[in-house]
Amino acid sequence: MKLFTKEKAINHVVLLSISDIFANPAQPRTIFELQDLENLAESIKYNGILQPLTVRVNSKNKYELVSGERRLKAAKMAGKNEVPCIVLKTDSAQSAIFALIENIQRKDLNYFEEAVAISKLIEKWNVTQEEAATKLGKAQSTIANKIRLLKFNENQRLKMLNNGLTERHARALLKLPDDQSIDKAIHYITSKRLNVKQTEDYINDFLQQETKEPTPKFIPVIKDVRIFFNTIDKAVKTMHKAGIMAKIKREDSEEYIQYTVKIPNAFTK
Protein backbone atom coordinates (compact mmCIF):
# COMPACT_ATOMS: atom_id res chain seq x y z
CA MET A 1 0.00 0.00 0.00
CA LYS A 2 1.33 3.41 -0.92
CA LEU A 3 2.25 5.67 2.02
CA PHE A 4 2.02 9.46 2.06
CA THR A 5 3.16 12.32 4.25
CA LYS A 6 0.45 13.78 6.46
CA GLU A 7 -0.05 16.62 4.02
CA LYS A 8 -0.41 14.34 0.98
CA ALA A 9 -2.35 11.61 2.78
CA ILE A 10 -5.58 13.64 2.86
CA ASN A 11 -8.48 11.63 1.38
CA HIS A 12 -6.22 8.65 0.68
CA VAL A 13 -6.12 5.26 2.38
CA VAL A 14 -2.93 4.85 4.40
CA LEU A 15 -1.60 2.34 6.92
CA LEU A 16 -1.16 3.95 10.32
CA SER A 17 0.38 2.56 13.46
CA ILE A 18 -2.29 1.97 16.11
CA SER A 19 -0.07 3.71 18.66
CA ASP A 20 -0.16 6.89 16.54
CA ILE A 21 -3.97 7.16 16.60
CA PHE A 22 -5.59 9.07 19.44
CA ALA A 23 -9.18 8.75 20.59
CA ASN A 24 -11.81 11.21 19.46
CA PRO A 25 -12.82 13.30 22.52
CA ALA A 26 -16.28 13.67 20.97
CA GLN A 27 -16.82 9.92 20.55
CA PRO A 28 -20.49 9.41 21.44
CA ARG A 29 -20.29 5.68 22.06
CA THR A 30 -19.40 4.70 25.63
CA ILE A 31 -20.46 1.04 25.82
CA PHE A 32 -18.67 -1.67 23.84
CA GLU A 33 -19.84 -5.27 24.26
CA LEU A 34 -16.85 -7.53 24.95
CA GLN A 35 -18.31 -10.50 23.06
CA ASP A 36 -19.00 -8.28 20.06
CA LEU A 37 -15.38 -7.00 20.08
CA GLU A 38 -14.01 -10.53 20.41
CA ASN A 39 -16.06 -11.70 17.42
CA LEU A 40 -14.86 -8.75 15.34
CA ALA A 41 -11.25 -9.38 16.44
CA GLU A 42 -11.50 -12.99 15.21
CA SER A 43 -12.81 -11.76 11.87
CA ILE A 44 -9.99 -9.21 11.58
CA LYS A 45 -7.39 -11.92 12.28
CA TYR A 46 -8.50 -13.89 9.24
CA ASN A 47 -9.95 -11.29 6.90
CA GLY A 48 -8.32 -8.00 7.90
CA ILE A 49 -10.19 -4.70 8.22
CA LEU A 50 -12.50 -4.43 5.23
CA GLN A 51 -13.59 -0.82 5.86
CA PRO A 52 -10.84 1.69 6.71
CA LEU A 53 -11.08 3.85 9.80
CA THR A 54 -11.31 7.62 9.38
CA VAL A 55 -8.90 10.00 11.10
CA ARG A 56 -7.93 13.63 10.92
CA VAL A 57 -4.77 15.58 11.66
CA ASN A 58 -5.56 17.69 14.72
CA SER A 59 -4.10 21.00 15.85
CA LYS A 60 -1.19 19.17 17.51
CA ASN A 61 -0.32 17.44 14.21
CA LYS A 62 -1.51 14.11 15.63
CA TYR A 63 -3.85 11.57 14.07
CA GLU A 64 -7.19 11.79 15.84
CA LEU A 65 -9.84 9.13 15.29
CA VAL A 66 -13.01 10.40 13.62
CA SER A 67 -14.85 7.10 13.33
CA GLY A 68 -14.07 3.42 13.74
CA GLU A 69 -13.26 3.09 17.44
CA ARG A 70 -14.87 -0.36 17.55
CA ARG A 71 -12.65 -1.54 14.67
CA LEU A 72 -9.61 0.03 16.34
CA LYS A 73 -10.26 -1.77 19.64
CA ALA A 74 -10.85 -5.07 17.86
CA ALA A 75 -7.65 -4.66 15.82
CA LYS A 76 -5.69 -4.24 19.05
CA MET A 77 -7.30 -7.41 20.44
CA ALA A 78 -6.37 -9.22 17.20
CA GLY A 79 -2.72 -8.27 17.71
CA LYS A 80 -2.53 -5.86 14.77
CA ASN A 81 0.04 -3.07 14.84
CA GLU A 82 -1.33 -1.09 11.90
CA VAL A 83 -4.78 -0.29 10.54
CA PRO A 84 -5.94 1.17 7.20
CA CYS A 85 -7.24 4.71 7.55
CA ILE A 86 -8.69 7.47 5.42
CA VAL A 87 -7.31 10.85 6.48
CA LEU A 88 -9.95 13.56 6.29
CA LYS A 89 -9.38 17.27 6.20
CA THR A 90 -11.85 18.48 8.78
CA ASP A 91 -12.06 20.53 11.96
CA SER A 92 -12.97 19.25 15.44
CA ALA A 93 -16.63 20.32 15.14
CA GLN A 94 -17.16 18.46 11.86
CA SER A 95 -15.23 15.50 13.28
CA ALA A 96 -17.71 15.28 16.16
CA ILE A 97 -20.59 15.37 13.67
CA PHE A 98 -19.02 12.65 11.51
CA ALA A 99 -18.49 10.40 14.55
CA LEU A 100 -22.09 10.85 15.62
CA ILE A 101 -23.49 10.29 12.12
CA GLU A 102 -21.52 7.09 11.62
CA ASN A 103 -22.67 5.65 14.93
CA ILE A 104 -26.29 6.61 14.25
CA GLN A 105 -26.22 5.12 10.77
CA ARG A 106 -24.69 1.89 12.08
CA LYS A 107 -27.12 1.89 15.04
CA ASP A 108 -24.11 1.45 17.33
CA LEU A 109 -25.44 3.86 19.96
CA ASN A 110 -28.13 3.15 22.49
CA TYR A 111 -30.78 5.86 22.64
CA PHE A 112 -29.30 7.51 25.73
CA GLU A 113 -25.80 7.71 24.20
CA GLU A 114 -27.38 9.27 21.13
CA ALA A 115 -29.24 11.83 23.27
CA VAL A 116 -26.06 12.75 25.18
CA ALA A 117 -24.06 13.09 21.96
CA ILE A 118 -26.66 15.33 20.32
CA SER A 119 -26.89 17.48 23.44
CA LYS A 120 -23.10 17.88 23.57
CA LEU A 121 -23.04 18.72 19.87
CA ILE A 122 -25.58 21.50 20.40
CA GLU A 123 -23.93 22.89 23.53
CA LYS A 124 -20.24 22.62 22.60
CA TRP A 125 -20.51 23.83 19.03
CA ASN A 126 -23.29 26.33 19.69
CA VAL A 127 -25.74 25.07 17.09
CA THR A 128 -29.52 25.12 17.27
CA GLN A 129 -31.70 22.03 17.36
CA GLU A 130 -32.77 22.86 13.80
CA GLU A 131 -29.14 23.03 12.61
CA ALA A 132 -28.31 19.77 14.40
CA ALA A 133 -31.33 18.11 12.78
CA THR A 134 -30.18 19.26 9.33
CA LYS A 135 -26.62 18.00 9.85
CA LEU A 136 -27.81 14.64 11.18
CA GLY A 137 -30.55 14.18 8.61
CA LYS A 138 -33.36 14.04 11.16
CA ALA A 139 -36.53 16.01 11.88
CA GLN A 140 -36.22 18.75 14.50
CA SER A 141 -38.99 17.11 16.53
CA THR A 142 -36.94 13.90 16.63
CA ILE A 143 -33.93 15.79 17.96
CA ALA A 144 -36.08 17.51 20.60
CA ASN A 145 -37.61 14.19 21.72
CA LYS A 146 -34.19 12.56 22.02
CA ILE A 147 -32.81 15.39 24.16
CA ARG A 148 -35.82 15.07 26.48
CA LEU A 149 -34.56 11.57 27.37
CA LEU A 150 -31.81 13.24 29.40
CA LYS A 151 -34.46 13.88 32.07
CA PHE A 152 -33.70 10.40 33.40
CA ASN A 153 -30.85 10.02 35.88
CA GLU A 154 -27.97 7.61 35.29
CA ASN A 155 -29.41 4.86 37.46
CA GLN A 156 -32.76 5.00 35.66
CA ARG A 157 -31.03 4.84 32.27
CA LEU A 158 -29.04 1.75 33.26
CA LYS A 159 -32.15 0.00 34.57
CA MET A 160 -34.01 0.66 31.32
CA LEU A 161 -31.13 -0.49 29.11
CA ASN A 162 -30.31 -3.56 31.21
CA ASN A 163 -33.97 -4.63 31.15
CA GLY A 164 -34.37 -4.17 27.42
CA LEU A 165 -36.75 -1.20 27.47
CA THR A 166 -36.92 0.60 24.13
CA GLU A 167 -36.82 4.29 23.34
CA ARG A 168 -40.62 4.22 23.04
CA HIS A 169 -40.84 2.82 26.59
CA ALA A 170 -38.62 5.69 27.72
CA ARG A 171 -40.74 8.30 25.97
CA ALA A 172 -43.84 6.99 27.72
CA LEU A 173 -42.05 7.26 31.07
CA LEU A 174 -41.29 10.94 30.36
CA LYS A 175 -44.91 11.73 31.24
CA LEU A 176 -44.31 10.93 34.90
CA PRO A 177 -43.74 13.93 37.18
CA ASP A 178 -40.85 12.88 39.44
CA ASP A 179 -38.07 10.36 40.10
CA GLN A 180 -40.08 8.42 42.66
CA SER A 181 -42.93 7.69 40.26
CA ILE A 182 -40.46 6.93 37.44
CA ASP A 183 -38.56 4.42 39.61
CA LYS A 184 -41.81 2.77 40.63
CA ALA A 185 -42.99 2.55 37.01
CA ILE A 186 -39.68 1.14 35.74
CA HIS A 187 -39.82 -1.59 38.38
CA TYR A 188 -43.40 -2.50 37.51
CA ILE A 189 -42.87 -2.40 33.73
CA THR A 190 -39.74 -4.55 33.85
CA SER A 191 -41.13 -7.05 36.37
CA LYS A 192 -44.32 -7.50 34.32
CA ARG A 193 -42.43 -7.36 30.99
CA LEU A 194 -44.90 -4.86 29.55
CA ASN A 195 -44.74 -3.97 25.87
CA VAL A 196 -44.96 -0.35 24.71
CA LYS A 197 -48.75 -0.27 24.43
CA GLN A 198 -49.19 -1.86 27.87
CA THR A 199 -46.66 0.59 29.29
CA GLU A 200 -48.53 3.58 27.86
CA ASP A 201 -51.82 2.28 29.29
CA TYR A 202 -50.23 1.69 32.70
CA ILE A 203 -48.75 5.19 32.82
CA ASN A 204 -52.02 6.82 31.72
CA ASP A 205 -53.87 4.93 34.48
CA PHE A 206 -51.19 5.94 36.97
CA LEU A 207 -51.54 9.62 36.07
CA GLN A 208 -55.34 9.48 36.26
CA GLN A 209 -55.12 8.05 39.77
CA GLU A 210 -52.70 10.79 40.79
CA THR A 211 -54.97 13.60 39.55
CA LYS A 212 -58.27 12.15 40.79
CA GLU A 213 -59.98 14.21 43.51
CA PRO A 214 -60.00 12.34 46.84
CA THR A 215 -63.42 11.04 47.83
CA PRO A 216 -64.70 13.02 50.84
CA LYS A 217 -65.41 11.03 53.95
CA PHE A 218 -69.13 10.51 54.55
CA ILE A 219 -70.30 11.87 57.86
CA PRO A 220 -73.84 10.71 58.64
CA VAL A 221 -76.26 13.47 59.65
CA ILE A 222 -78.74 12.50 62.36
CA LYS A 223 -81.81 14.65 61.97
CA ASP A 224 -83.92 13.08 64.78
CA VAL A 225 -82.74 14.91 67.95
CA ARG A 226 -84.74 12.51 70.13
CA ILE A 227 -81.74 10.14 69.88
CA PHE A 228 -79.66 12.74 71.75
CA PHE A 229 -82.40 13.26 74.35
CA ASN A 230 -82.45 9.51 75.05
CA THR A 231 -78.66 9.51 75.38
CA ILE A 232 -78.82 12.21 78.09
CA ASP A 233 -81.59 10.39 79.96
CA LYS A 234 -79.62 7.12 79.90
CA ALA A 235 -76.50 8.88 81.18
CA VAL A 236 -78.42 10.29 84.18
CA LYS A 237 -80.01 6.88 84.93
CA THR A 238 -76.55 5.26 84.83
CA MET A 239 -75.31 7.81 87.40
CA HIS A 240 -78.29 7.04 89.63
CA LYS A 241 -77.46 3.34 89.55
CA ALA A 242 -73.94 4.20 90.61
CA GLY A 243 -75.28 6.17 93.58
CA ILE A 244 -74.74 9.58 92.05
CA MET A 245 -77.98 11.45 92.52
CA ALA A 246 -77.79 13.73 89.53
CA LYS A 247 -80.78 15.89 88.72
CA ILE A 248 -81.95 16.66 85.21
CA LYS A 249 -84.25 19.45 84.14
CA ARG A 250 -85.70 20.06 80.68
CA GLU A 251 -87.11 23.39 79.56
CA ASP A 252 -88.86 23.82 76.20
CA SER A 253 -89.27 27.16 74.45
CA GLU A 254 -90.12 28.28 70.92
CA GLU A 255 -86.44 28.78 70.08
CA TYR A 256 -84.74 25.76 71.71
CA ILE A 257 -84.88 22.93 74.22
CA GLN A 258 -82.61 23.31 77.24
CA TYR A 259 -81.32 20.46 79.43
CA THR A 260 -79.72 21.18 82.77
CA VAL A 261 -77.88 18.41 84.64
CA LYS A 262 -76.90 19.00 88.27
CA ILE A 263 -74.36 16.69 89.90
CA PRO A 264 -73.62 17.05 93.66
CA ASN A 265 -70.10 18.38 94.36
CA ALA A 266 -69.37 15.49 96.68
CA PHE A 267 -69.15 13.18 93.67
CA THR A 268 -66.82 15.42 91.69
CA LYS A 269 -64.02 15.49 94.33
LINHU-V624125 format. One record per helix or strand of 2 or more residues. SS is the DSSP state (~ for helix, > for strand). FROM is the first residue (numbers start at 0). LEN is the number of residues. If there is no record, write none. Layout:
ss = {SS;SS}
from = {FROM;FROM}
len = {LEN;LEN}
//
This chain:
ss = {>;~;>;~;>;>;~;>;~;~;~;~;~;~;~;~;~;>;>;~}
from = {12;17;20;33;52;62;68;81;91;110;128;139;153;166;178;195;225;246;256;264}
len = {5;3;2;14;5;5;9;7;15;14;8;12;9;7;14;16;16;6;6;3}
//
